Amino acid sequence: MIAIHICGYLLLQLVANLLFKWGSSGSGCYWMGFILGNVIGVGSIVFMIGIYKALPTATAIAIGTGGVFLVNQMVMYLIYHESLSSWALCGLLMIFCGILMTSLLNTPVKI
């Protein structure tokens, strides 16, 4: 079930960001992209709540925030041919490693 929540959240966030990009492209569809992107973005919160219920907070934030960033960067590169420097690719790899470390090696420390 957690995989459905993660995939649903990432997918809806991706669609929302694509609508924001489309709306800002100067095609005269600013408000349509803005409204649709926000409606879909709000819908993704249902999936994020499911992630929070199933995973520790740090893991949920790492997967939610980092995962959305990585997916958006990859898709924007593929669709809009947004250029990524070697430093940007290095940063994306570091974010991916951070998500893996937080997700797989997250042992709480008692303070």
Buried (B, 14 or more C-beta within 10 A) or exposed (E): EEEEBBEBBBBBBBBBBBBBBBBEEEEEBBEEBBEBBEEBBEBBEEBBEBBBEBBBEEBBBBBBEBBBBBBBBEBBBEEEEEEBEEEEEEBBEEBBEEBEEBBEEEEEEEE
